Amino acid sequence: AVVSTQSTGNMDGTALYEAVACLFIAQLNDRQLTNPEIVITALTATVAAIGAAGIPSAGLVTLVMVLNAVDLGTEHIALILTIDWLLDRFRTMTNIVGDAVGCAVIERIAGSSIPTANDEPEFQELKNKDEDRNHVDHAVHVGA
């Protein structure tokens, strides 16, 4: 449950990518974003990243939404499209590191109060069957 929550809500790489790409396109257009526009960019990028968590390579699609939020044109998005395959690897890496850190923090805070698969009766039953099978296999190999 911790990993699925983290992987849905913790899309740092995608949010960072969209915000930086928006600032890059603003600089290409010789446009200085105002403080409210920077806040709008950050909020829109964060919401878009969370909303696109299950869509592969959705960064470009949601980038259009972020650019439109601050009235930047989408004509320069082709420049980012050419290197998006590389940027996608860095976004994924950042997201995975963020997921791992988030899981570690939750584990540290909650400790042993988080139920694990080891606590489930079905797991114990499978584990006992596996141990019995290994014991029989060992006996067969020793007896042969």
Residue pairs with C-beta under 8 A, 6 or more apart in sequence:
2 102
2 103
2 106
2 107
2 114
3 99
3 103
6 98
6 99
6 102
6 103
6 106
7 53
7 95
7 99
8 50
8 53
8 54
9 50
9 53
10 95
10 98
10 99
10 102
11 49
11 50
11 52
11 53
11 95
11 98
12 49
12 94
12 95
12 98
13 90
13 91
13 92
13 93
13 94
13 95
13 98
14 45
14 48
14 49
14 52
14 58
14 59
14 62
14 91
14 95
15 42
15 45
15 46
15 48
15 49
16 45
16 91
16 94
17 59
17 63
17 87
17 90
17 91
18 41
18 44
18 45
18 48
18 49
18 59
18 62
18 63
18 66
19 41
19 42
19 45
19 66
21 63
21 66
21 80
22 41
22 45
22 63
22 66
22 67
22 70
22 72
23 33
23 38
23 41
24 80
25 67
25 72
25 73
25 76
25 77
25 80
26 32
26 33
26 70
26 72
28 76
28 79
29 72
29 73
29 76
31 72
33 41
33 70
37 70
40 69
40 70
41 66
41 69
41 70
44 65
44 66
44 69
44 70
45 62
45 66
48 62
48 63
48 65
48 66
49 62
51 62
52 58
52 59
52 61
52 62
55 61
57 84
57 88
59 84
59 87
59 88
59 91
60 77
60 80
60 81
60 84
63 77
63 80
64 74
64 77
67 73
67 74
67 77
68 74
80 87
106 114
107 114
117 123
118 124
